[in-house]
Amino acid sequence: MRKIWAIVRRELIAYFSSPLAYIVMTAFLLMQGYIFYLIVSFLNNPQTPSMTPLRLFFGGTIFFWLFLLFVVPVITMRLIAEERRSGTVEVLLTSPVTEVQVVVAKFAAAMAFYAALWLPTALYVLVLRRNSEIDIGPVLAGYLGVFLLGFFFLAVGTFCSTLTNNQLIAAIIAFAAMVALFSIGLVEQLMVSSSVIKS
């Protein structure tokens, strides 16, 4: 466990010593803040049907899925590809750690960074709780869903990062794979909707 933690710490230092991490975090928080503002403004309209804002926030708009499709490849593209490009993967694999420990540690670091992106959005829940009553159970379930989706997409991105030594190509492959997975779910949803309409 100590070896895994050492690699996780090394990866997190690499994330937060890069300006790309701060660009991603800033863009994500600006985008999520704007989306939250739009959702609340939309629901404040008296003609809008009654809905909970957090239900829309957690996957109820296309913006949520765009975040996953664009940001997750950026998070995972360097995990293995950068090690292979710089030649440090051989040093890493010849050190007293197994391949499984290396992959698990790198994935855990990516998951920690993903969680750090979502952590400030808890302020939106606090804002809503000050102005209305909120059942905390569905909110926690929403965050659980966000983290499980992130877990899945980060796993796909980590796998794609092992396929090449070029970060950009790894990101493109991950993006293409995630779009394919998203499209399968979208097609299934459209088929279900059309069958309900026909019946």
RANOR-V741235 format. One record per backbone hydrogen bond with DSSP energy under -0.5 kcal/mol. NH is the residue of the N-H (numbers start at 0). CO is the residue of the C=O. If there is no record, write none. Layout:
<<NH/CO> <NH/CO>>
This chain:
<<4/0> <5/1> <6/2> <7/3> <8/4> <9/5> <10/6> <11/7> <12/8> <13/9> <14/10> <15/11> <16/12> <17/14> <20/14> <20/17> <21/17> <22/18> <23/19> <24/20> <25/21> <26/22> <27/23> <28/24> <29/25> <30/26> <31/27> <32/28> <33/29> <34/30> <35/31> <36/32> <37/33> <38/34> <39/35> <40/36> <41/37> <42/38> <43/39> <44/40> <44/41> <47/44> <54/51> <55/51> <56/52> <57/53> <58/56> <59/55> <60/55> <63/60> <64/60> <65/61> <66/62> <67/63> <68/64> <69/65> <70/66> <71/66> <71/67> <73/69> <74/70> <75/71> <76/72> <78/75> <81/77> <83/79> <84/80> <85/81> <86/82> <87/82> <88/82> <89/86> <90/86> <91/87> <92/88> <93/89> <94/90> <94/91> <96/94> <101/97> <102/98> <103/99> <104/100> <105/101> <106/102> <107/103> <108/104> <109/105> <110/106> <111/107> <112/108> <113/109> <114/110> <115/111> <116/112> <117/113> <118/114> <119/115> <120/117> <121/118> <122/119> <123/120> <124/120> <125/121> <126/122> <127/123> <128/124> <129/125> <130/126> <130/127> <131/127> <135/133> <138/134> <139/135> <140/136> <141/137> <142/138> <143/139> <144/140> <145/141> <146/142> <147/143> <148/144> <149/145> <150/146> <151/147> <152/148> <153/149> <154/150> <155/151> <156/152> <157/153> <158/154> <159/155> <160/156> <161/157> <161/158> <162/159> <163/160> <166/164> <169/165> <170/166> <171/167> <172/168> <173/169> <174/170> <175/171> <176/172> <177/173> <178/174> <179/175> <180/176> <181/177> <182/178> <183/179> <184/180> <185/181> <186/182> <187/183> <188/184> <189/185> <190/186> <191/187> <192/188> <193/189> <194/190> <195/191> <196/192> <197/193> <198/194>>
